Amino acid sequence: MRYKLLSPPLLLLIFQVTALAQLPRADGYKGIWFTLGQFSTYGDKYSGGLGTYTSSHVPIAIYAKQVNKTFFVYGGTAGAKDRHLLIMLSYYDHQKKEVPKPVIVYDKQGVDDPHDNASLSIDEQGYLWVFVSGRNTSRLGLIFKSKAPYNINDFEQIKETEITYPQPWWVPGKGFIHLFTKYTKGRELYWSTSPDGRQWSPDQKLAGMGGHYQVSNMPAGKLVTVFNYHPGGNVDKRTNCYLLQTTDMGKTWTTIDGKPVSPPLADKHSTALVKDYEAEGKLVYLNDLNVDAAGNPVILAVVSNDFAPGPKGNPREWMTIHWKNGQWNMTKVCTSTHNYDMGSLYINGDHWQIIGPTETGPQQWGAGGEIAWWESQDEGKTWKKTKQLTQHSARNHSYVRRPLNAQPDFYAFWADGDADKLSPSVLYFTNDKGKVFVLPYTMDSETAKPASLP
């Protein structure tokens, strides 16, 4: 068989078409700034740099050992005064210690709301999946799949559907089990499964007691979800804490002690109840869920006295809620100044760590603050602040997120932003020693090494 060589003009055309097929890239890492617009005496209920918002978008960063990269998604924008949300994707190359220009997976076309941020998953073949949150039925959610394994250059849209706060978990050999929210009777919890990400089972309701926010994790093939509830559908009354788990892709659900539950959960006094905070008049803001060395769940939450910002809500207590010896054990870690001070929990044997904005920031009563590092050497029984990662900042830092399979040199990442007025939002990460790095706000080259924080 004889082969005909392509002419140089035709080769150039093929190259140009291929190049045009790739996703556009931003010229740096610029986070989205947002204001909820619900003001009271002490400012907005929450506002600032919310590129890594919310705690109910899980996971948003994943380490892939096969390529030695941590992939991550965040809510970005084009410039400091631009509130146009772009769904961004990038990675940290652990070998080269550098990041590329981030790609724009999806342009939210005028939407400025980081509730529409995305979550991330990686299947066993290395394909990247980006689940873009919608908002009720007014803005449907989207599912994208990379066109090549471990490659951020190009994606195909797989599905458009009603999903908010996506939490996709890939189970090797089985496919996806996806937890998400639908605005049916309040913010109710649902799940769906898929063997390949293309064909999905019908949505099934997990809990519907007026509304819920959840965080989840999937240790050793067991999907665990923790959620609060909203009396009368009022998110400002969020309270209580519940836990459900499944080991068979949602075919059966049980409580922490193995008692079967038939979804949807409808009784606020269900056996899935971890703690009745409503009886104490307390509000619950869920931050993170991890497991101890024995596989027992540990919940990180902020417990508050009032939904509005300001001293009326104090004390706002950071709590760990640990299942051990057949019971739930509650421990106070510290206090902070805002309900939406969000951090993450790390567990390595008996050594536990919390990284979050527990210290008062430049916008005292705004969301976030200065980032501190807390440690426990006795499985969370006692806690001590061992480092302060940021100080004398111009803007509050908020929503510190833990990558799935977090590695020592990209251990947590977050964004900053002025909680009182529109500002730039810079993205940061820290290594496991507490050294903070700044993702480049502007980039002249295709890749760059993040600079360490002075």
Protein Blocks (a to p, Z undefined) as FASTA:
>chain_A
ZZddddfklmmmmmmmmmmmpccddfbdcdddddehiacfkopfbgcjfklbcfklccfb
dcdfklopacddddddfbfklccdcdddddddfklopacddddfbagehpacfklpccdd
ddfkopacdddddehjllccdddddfbehiakbccdfbdcddehiacdddehibpadddd
ddfeocaddddddfklmaccddddfbdghiacdddddeehiacddddddehhiaklggcj
dddddfegolaccdfkopacddddfbfkbfklmbdfklnopacddfbdcddfkopacddd
dddfbfbgcjklpccdddddddeehiacdddfbdcfbfklccddddehjbccddddfbcc
fblmbgcddddddddfegolaccdfbdfbghiabdcehiaddehiafklmbccddddfkb
ccddddddddfkopacdddfbdfbfbdcddddZZ
